[in-house]
């Protein structure tokens, strides 16, 4: 079992307004095909350049939910990190992203609510030339603190 199995993200007490993260992703055609295979989505807008051009796009479009997957994965892996759960999201897709484009996602904690035990993240996504592709706001429940008991990890829960 890898050490990462027990890695934990930051708890509510370790997070502060202004904490930020930048994630750069290049979204390949392979990424799109894996997503489409997993979801059984066969929208030709996502796979066929000629079809997409008839719909007045430059080419095949990256599914918006795949972009959200990158965002939620970054929350799960990095900020706050493992053990985090997205409990609410709002997203505005401004411009399409095309296959093989790079997107920079900027995350910032804009609110820490210790009473509700959630943090609010503002996320922007930009592709080349700083063209905004999305704006999102997520409410995330950070992980609880782990403590070692008899060599096992036990979750401390205050009810």
Backbone bond lengths (Angstrom), bond angles and torsions (degrees), N, CA, C in turn:
res aa  C-N    CA-C-N  psi(-1)  N-CA   C-N-CA  omega(-1)  CA-C   N-CA-C  phi
1 X - - - 1.445 - - 1.532 108.01 -
2 X 1.311 117.53 133.30 1.464 119.97 -177.04 1.522 110.85 -77.18
3 X 1.336 114.79 157.17 1.468 120.34 177.83 1.516 111.10 -61.91
4 X 1.358 116.25 -32.71 1.455 120.82 -176.42 1.531 111.57 -62.47
5 X 1.329 117.75 -20.85 1.455 121.91 179.86 1.528 111.05 -56.55
6 X 1.328 116.73 -32.35 1.452 120.70 -176.24 1.532 112.87 -106.10
7 X 1.320 115.85 7.66 1.456 119.42 178.45 1.517 108.97 -67.12
8 X 1.299 116.16 145.27 1.457 120.79 -176.68 1.516 109.41 -129.65
9 X 1.320 115.58 144.46 1.455 120.15 176.61 1.516 111.23 -77.34
10 X 1.320 114.10 -177.07 1.463 119.89 -179.48 1.524 110.69 -74.21
11 X 1.319 115.63 139.17 1.462 121.07 177.29 1.530 109.26 -82.46
12 X 1.313 117.03 171.53 1.466 122.46 -178.78 1.533 111.18 -56.30
13 X 1.326 117.26 -34.72 1.464 121.34 -179.20 1.527 113.01 -74.47
14 X 1.319 117.30 -14.41 1.466 121.39 -178.77 1.526 112.82 -101.38
15 X 1.334 116.71 2.98 1.466 121.87 -177.00 1.515 110.31 -110.74
16 X 1.334 115.63 143.73 1.459 120.73 -176.09 1.524 110.64 -138.61
17 X 1.323 116.03 148.34 1.458 120.32 173.57 1.514 108.26 -56.07
18 X 1.320 116.04 135.36 1.454 121.11 -178.27 1.515 114.05 97.60
19 X 1.365 118.06 -16.71 1.465 119.12 174.42 1.527 107.30 -57.74
20 X 1.333 116.33 138.55 1.463 118.61 -175.09 1.519 111.76 -140.86
21 X 1.312 114.02 167.45 1.456 122.68 -177.85 1.518 107.58 -154.71
22 X 1.329 116.80 141.20 1.460 122.24 173.29 1.518 108.33 -121.82
23 X 1.331 116.34 131.05 1.458 122.55 179.92 1.526 107.69 -126.49
24 X 1.332 116.16 126.95 1.469 121.70 176.48 1.513 108.67 -106.29
25 X 1.319 116.46 129.50 1.465 121.01 179.38 1.520 109.78 -132.16
26 X 1.315 115.46 137.33 1.457 121.89 170.45 1.520 105.35 -105.38
27 X 1.318 116.20 120.57 1.463 119.92 -173.17 1.526 108.77 -99.32
28 X 1.311 114.80 106.22 1.464 121.50 -174.32 1.523 111.29 -85.52
29 X 1.316 114.06 165.85 1.462 119.93 174.88 1.534 109.58 -61.93
30 X 1.331 116.52 -35.29 1.470 120.74 177.41 1.521 110.56 -60.30
31 X 1.349 117.58 -44.31 1.468 121.30 177.78 1.523 110.73 -57.07
32 X 1.327 115.73 -44.72 1.468 120.66 -179.78 1.523 110.33 -63.36
33 X 1.330 117.43 -43.93 1.470 120.83 -178.17 1.530 111.32 -65.73
34 X 1.341 117.34 -38.32 1.462 119.81 176.69 1.527 110.76 -63.05
35 X 1.322 116.77 -44.15 1.463 120.79 177.75 1.539 110.07 -60.06
36 X 1.338 116.21 -48.61 1.464 119.71 -176.93 1.526 111.26 -63.86
37 X 1.320 117.08 -37.46 1.471 120.33 177.72 1.514 111.94 -66.36
38 X 1.319 116.26 -38.33 1.462 120.81 -179.80 1.520 111.36 -68.30
39 X 1.325 116.76 -38.48 1.470 120.50 -175.27 1.525 113.19 -96.05
40 X 1.343 116.81 -6.74 1.467 121.68 -176.95 1.533 111.51 59.68
41 X 1.321 115.90 33.72 1.466 122.33 178.57 1.519 107.62 -90.32
42 X 1.312 117.38 123.87 1.470 119.83 -178.73 1.525 112.47 -118.65
43 X 1.330 117.18 32.54 1.451 121.47 177.72 1.533 109.29 -64.30
44 X 1.333 118.51 118.90 1.468 120.18 -178.83 1.532 113.05 -64.69
45 X 1.301 118.27 -17.67 1.459 121.68 175.89 1.527 111.04 -60.08
46 X 1.340 115.75 -28.12 1.457 121.07 -177.57 1.531 113.35 -89.05
47 X 1.332 118.16 -12.89 1.463 119.98 -172.12 1.527 115.08 -127.68
48 X 1.309 117.97 -22.11 1.464 120.36 -172.04 1.527 111.08 -117.12
49 X 1.334 115.35 112.58 1.462 120.39 -179.91 1.530 112.42 -58.03
50 X 1.324 116.93 -45.62 1.479 119.77 -176.73 1.526 111.10 -63.94
51 X 1.312 116.60 -41.71 1.472 120.00 177.10 1.527 109.58 -61.60
52 X 1.321 116.78 -46.73 1.464 121.20 -178.60 1.528 110.77 -61.15
53 X 1.328 117.30 -38.98 1.472 120.76 178.76 1.522 111.27 -64.58
54 X 1.329 116.89 -34.51 1.466 120.02 176.02 1.530 111.21 -66.28
55 X 1.315 115.96 -24.81 1.467 121.55 177.89 1.529 111.13 -90.66
56 X 1.339 116.28 10.50 1.464 124.44 176.53 1.529 114.31 73.91
57 X 1.334 117.16 28.44 1.459 122.17 171.61 1.524 107.94 -104.54
58 X 1.327 117.68 165.81 1.473 121.64 179.87 1.523 112.24 -76.75
59 X 1.318 116.87 -20.99 1.459 122.02 -178.34 1.513 109.28 177.21
60 X 1.339 115.74 -169.11 1.462 120.76 -179.44 1.530 109.70 -60.38
61 X 1.324 115.48 138.05 1.465 123.70 -172.68 1.532 110.31 -100.21
62 X 1.322 116.02 143.76 1.467 121.72 173.23 1.528 108.22 -75.03
63 X 1.340 118.83 128.39 1.467 120.26 177.85 1.532 110.99 -57.27
64 X 1.316 115.35 136.96 1.465 120.42 -177.78 1.518 111.98 -61.34
65 X 1.316 117.65 -34.81 1.461 120.27 -178.99 1.533 110.60 -66.94
66 X 1.319 117.72 -28.27 1.468 120.64 175.20 1.530 109.81 -65.16
67 X 1.327 117.31 -39.09 1.463 120.71 175.73 1.534 110.36 -63.14
68 X 1.322 116.49 -41.74 1.472 119.71 177.00 1.529 110.84 -64.55
69 X 1.320 116.55 -33.36 1.462 120.00 176.88 1.522 111.83 -62.92
70 X 1.326 117.06 -38.16 1.462 120.86 176.70 1.527 109.54 -64.24
71 X 1.323 115.99 -40.62 1.468 120.15 179.57 1.525 110.63 -64.88
72 X 1.326 117.89 -50.33 1.466 119.54 -177.60 1.527 111.07 -67.20
73 X 1.328 117.29 -32.65 1.461 120.32 175.95 1.529 110.75 -64.87
74 X 1.322 117.15 -38.93 1.470 120.59 178.20 1.524 110.91 -65.61
75 X 1.332 116.66 -36.92 1.467 120.59 175.86 1.526 109.42 -64.27
76 X 1.330 116.80 -44.96 1.468 121.43 -178.19 1.519 113.06 -67.12
77 X 1.328 116.79 -34.05 1.461 120.40 -175.75 1.522 113.62 -93.75
78 X 1.361 117.37 -32.44 1.457 119.07 -165.80 1.523 116.43 -125.47
79 X 1.317 118.48 -50.41 1.469 120.55 -175.15 1.520 110.93 -142.14
80 X 1.316 118.86 106.51 1.457 129.06 3.77 1.527 114.13 -74.06
81 X 1.346 118.58 -22.20 1.457 121.07 177.01 1.515 112.57 116.15
82 X 1.350 116.85 -169.27 1.461 122.10 -175.98 1.529 112.88 -51.36
83 X 1.321 114.79 134.70 1.458 121.47 -178.29 1.518 112.41 98.66
84 X 1.340 117.61 -8.43 1.469 121.92 -179.66 1.522 110.93 -78.68
85 X 1.325 115.11 151.53 1.462 121.24 178.83 1.523 109.49 -136.00
86 X 1.333 116.56 123.88 1.462 120.90 174.74 1.527 107.36 -73.73
87 X 1.335 117.02 124.16 1.464 120.50 -178.28 1.528 112.62 -109.96
88 X 1.335 117.29 -12.61 1.462 120.49 178.09 1.518 107.78 -160.55
89 X 1.332 116.26 143.89 1.461 119.32 177.41 1.513 110.61 -147.54
90 X 1.315 114.57 147.88 1.454 122.83 173.83 1.516 106.46 -138.93
91 X 1.323 116.72 129.18 1.456 119.21 -176.47 1.523 110.08 -138.18
92 X 1.310 115.11 143.50 1.452 123.15 175.09 1.522 107.44 -122.00
93 X 1.331 116.84 117.22 1.460 121.64 178.05 1.524 107.85 -90.86
94 X 1.325 116.54 112.09 1.468 122.59 -172.39 1.519 111.58 -87.18
95 X 1.321 117.16 -49.54 1.465 122.94 -179.48 1.519 109.73 -132.40
96 X 1.332 117.57 151.98 1.462 119.10 176.89 1.524 111.51 -71.90
97 X 1.323 114.65 153.39 1.460 122.33 171.99 1.522 105.65 -110.08
98 X 1.336 116.02 136.39 1.458 121.45 -179.00 1.526 109.81 -104.64
99 X 1.330 115.20 159.78 1.460 120.79 178.86 1.527 109.80 -52.11
100 X 1.326 115.42 141.93 1.469 123.89 176.10 1.524 114.07 66.89
101 X 1.317 117.68 20.34 1.458 120.30 173.32 1.526 109.34 -94.70
102 X 1.324 114.78 150.82 1.461 121.39 175.53 1.521 108.99 -93.22
103 X 1.321 115.82 137.50 1.459 121.30 176.92 1.523 107.82 -127.13
104 X 1.331 115.63 134.34 1.455 122.08 175.13 1.519 108.06 -105.37
105 X 1.329 115.66 121.68 1.458 121.96 179.12 1.527 107.89 -103.68
106 X 1.319 116.53 124.92 1.467 122.21 177.57 1.517 108.88 -109.78
107 X 1.329 115.95 121.04 1.456 123.63 -179.19 1.522 108.52 -107.60
108 X 1.338 116.33 139.92 1.461 120.13 173.01 1.518 109.18 -145.60
109 X 1.329 115.62 133.61 1.462 119.99 174.33 1.526 106.87 -76.90
110 X 1.325 115.83 120.17 1.464 119.95 -178.85 1.522 112.50 -106.24
111 X 1.345 116.61 -11.75 1.462 119.26 177.72 1.524 109.61 -157.51
112 X 1.325 115.40 138.17 1.461 122.24 173.41 1.515 106.35 -119.47
113 X 1.327 116.87 114.91 1.465 122.24 -179.32 1.523 108.16 -109.95
114 X 1.330 115.99 96.37 1.468 120.26 -177.21 1.525 112.09 -70.54
115 X 1.331 117.42 -27.42 1.474 120.03 178.55 1.531 110.81 -66.41
116 X 1.326 117.23 -46.15 1.467 121.73 179.81 1.525 112.12 -87.99
117 X 1.331 116.02 -7.29 1.461 122.94 -178.61 1.521 112.16 56.92
118 X 1.341 116.31 46.64 1.458 121.97 175.52 1.525 109.51 -136.20
119 X 1.323 115.03 153.13 1.450 121.19 171.11 1.524 107.42 -116.49
120 X 1.327 115.78 148.62 1.453 121.14 176.66 1.518 108.20 -107.40
121 X 1.322 114.94 126.78 1.461 122.15 179.90 1.518 109.92 -110.21
122 X 1.318 116.34 137.24 1.452 122.83 170.48 1.518 107.12 -103.68
123 X 1.331 116.36 131.22 1.455 120.56 -178.43 1.521 109.40 -127.96
124 X 1.319 116.03 133.98 1.455 121.08 171.26 1.520 107.53 -121.17
125 X 1.310 115.21 146.53 1.459 121.06 175.37 1.511 108.92 -122.04
126 X 1.320 116.59 131.01 1.465 122.09 -179.80 1.513 109.97 -131.49
127 X 1.341 115.81 142.40 1.458 119.38 171.15 1.527 108.31 -107.79
128 X 1.325 117.40 -170.73 1.466 120.50 -173.24 1.525 112.17 -48.51
129 X 1.315 114.94 153.71 1.473 122.85 -177.42 1.523 112.72 59.97
130 X 1.332 116.30 23.81 1.463 122.08 177.64 1.529 114.30 59.18
131 X 1.330 117.15 28.52 1.462 120.36 176.04 1.524 108.77 -74.98
132 X 1.328 116.11 120.93 1.459 122.00 -178.80 1.526 109.28 -70.90
133 X 1.339 116.70 128.83 1.470 120.82 177.55 1.516 112.20 -108.28
134 X 1.349 116.83 -24.96 1.460 118.18 178.07 1.518 111.00 -160.19
135 X 1.325 114.00 155.86 1.462 124.25 170.33 1.521 105.63 -129.40
136 X 1.313 116.59 136.23 1.463 119.79 179.66 1.516 110.15 -143.72
137 X 1.318 114.81 153.81 1.457 122.69 172.09 1.523 106.35 -130.04
138 X 1.326 115.56 126.50 1.467 120.77 178.73 1.512 109.78 -121.18
139 X 1.318 116.35 141.59 1.460 122.04 167.22 1.521 106.02 -103.40
140 X 1.327 115.27 127.49 1.461 121.45 -173.35 1.516 109.69 -127.71
141 X 1.322 114.68 133.65 1.466 121.18 173.60 1.524 106.93 -93.09
142 X 1.347 116.95 110.85 1.467 119.79 179.46 1.527 111.03 -69.22
143 X 1.328 116.43 165.42 1.474 119.44 179.45 1.523 111.57 -69.55
144 X 1.311 114.83 157.94 1.466 122.16 172.19 1.519 108.31 -84.20
145 X 1.300 116.62 164.41 1.462 123.06 179.77 1.522 109.91 -73.52
146 X 1.347 116.66 135.46 1.454 121.99 172.96 1.522 108.94 -90.85
147 X 1.324 116.74 150.10 1.463 120.38 170.26 1.521 108.09 -136.14
148 X 1.310 117.28 146.62 1.462 121.52 -178.91 1.522 109.57 -83.56
149 X 1.332 115.41 127.63 1.464 121.20 177.20 1.519 106.81 -135.54
150 X 1.334 116.32 120.01 1.465 122.08 179.61 1.524 112.31 51.21
151 X 1.335 117.51 38.65 1.458 121.03 177.39 1.513 113.88 77.62
152 X 1.318 117.57 -0.93 1.466 121.24 179.10 1.519 109.02 -109.87
153 X 1.311 116.23 156.05 1.458 119.53 174.69 1.523 108.49 -86.51
154 X 1.302 116.12 131.93 1.449 121.54 -179.72 1.524 107.55 -126.93
155 X 1.285 116.83 135.27 1.451 121.75 179.74 1.515 109.26 -84.12
156 X 1.339 115.53 126.64 1.460 119.56 174.96 1.517 108.57 -82.01
157 X 1.300 117.41 121.83 1.465 121.12 -178.97 1.508 108.65 -123.24
158 X 1.306 116.04 126.96 1.474 121.33 175.46 1.520 108.19 -104.91
159 X 1.312 116.21 113.47 1.468 120.37 -178.97 1.515 109.10 -115.06
